[in-house]
Amino acid sequence: MATGSSGVSRFFGGSPLGVLLRLLLLCVIVGLILDQLDLNAFELFRWMGRVLEDVLHNSAHVLRAIGRYFLIGAVIVIPIWIVLRILRMGSGRA
């Protein structure tokens, strides 16, 4: 067997023709099952798109909320930290 065809067989995990025939049969079986469940491939893609859109929308909402909490907390924390640093420098401890 030539080195090139050995690489192809290794890539496919067996004889390329055998693998393609198994994939064809698997596609038909999965298509039959999806059809019996009244599922459409395009609907599945639309559903995945909606899920991705919801995740991105919710992520943006979460990031906005975290940013808001950060700013609210920073208004209190940063001035207190500055005052404590100034007091520590005055006492000789840094």
N, C-alpha and C positions, 0 to 999 in steps of 0.2 A: 504494500500500500504506500502511496506517495505521501510525503510529509504534508502537503497542502490538504489532501482529503482527510488525513488523520486529524488535522487541526479542526476541520469542519465537523467531523464526527464528534470530536471532543466538545466542540461548542454546542452542538445540538443535543448531546447526550446519547448518541447512538446514530444509526443510519439516518441521514437527512430525510429520505423518502418515508421511512417508517415513522419518524417523529412527526412529519407533516400530515401523514394519514391519521395518526392518533390525535393530533390537534384538530383536524377537520372533524373527526368523529366526536370529540369532546365539545366542539363548538355547536354541533347539531344537537347534542344531548342537552347542553345548557340552554340553547335557544328554545328547545321544546319545553323544558321545565319553566323557563321564564314566560313563555307564551301561555302555558297552562295556568300560571299564577297571574295572568293578565298584566304582566310587567313589560314595559317597553324600554329598550336601551336608551332612547332619547329622553324618556321620562327619568330614568336613573341619572343621566348626565345633568338634567335640569335640577333634580333633587340635590345632587352633589354640589352644584353651583349655588343653590339656595343655602345649603349648609355652610359652605365656605363664606358666602356673603354674611350670614348671621354671625359666624365666628369672628370675622373681621369687624363687623359692626359692634359686637359686644366687646371685643378687644379694645377698640377705640374708646368705647364708653368707660371701660375699666381704667385705661390709661389716663383719660380726662379726670376721673375720680381720684386716682392716685396723685396726679399733679395738683389737684385742688387741695387734697389733704396735706401734701407736702408744703404748699404755700401757706396754708393756715397754721401748720405746726411751726414753720420757719419764722413766722412773725413772733412767736413766743420763744422758741429755742435759741435762735441766733443772738438776740439781744442779751438773754441770760448768759449764754456762753461767753459773749464779749465782756460782760460785767465780771464774771468769774475769772476770766483770764487777766483782766486789769487788776482785780483784787489780789490774785496770786502773784502777779509781777510786783505789786506794792509790798507784799510780805516777804519778798526775796525768794519765793519758790516759783519755779517756772515749769 
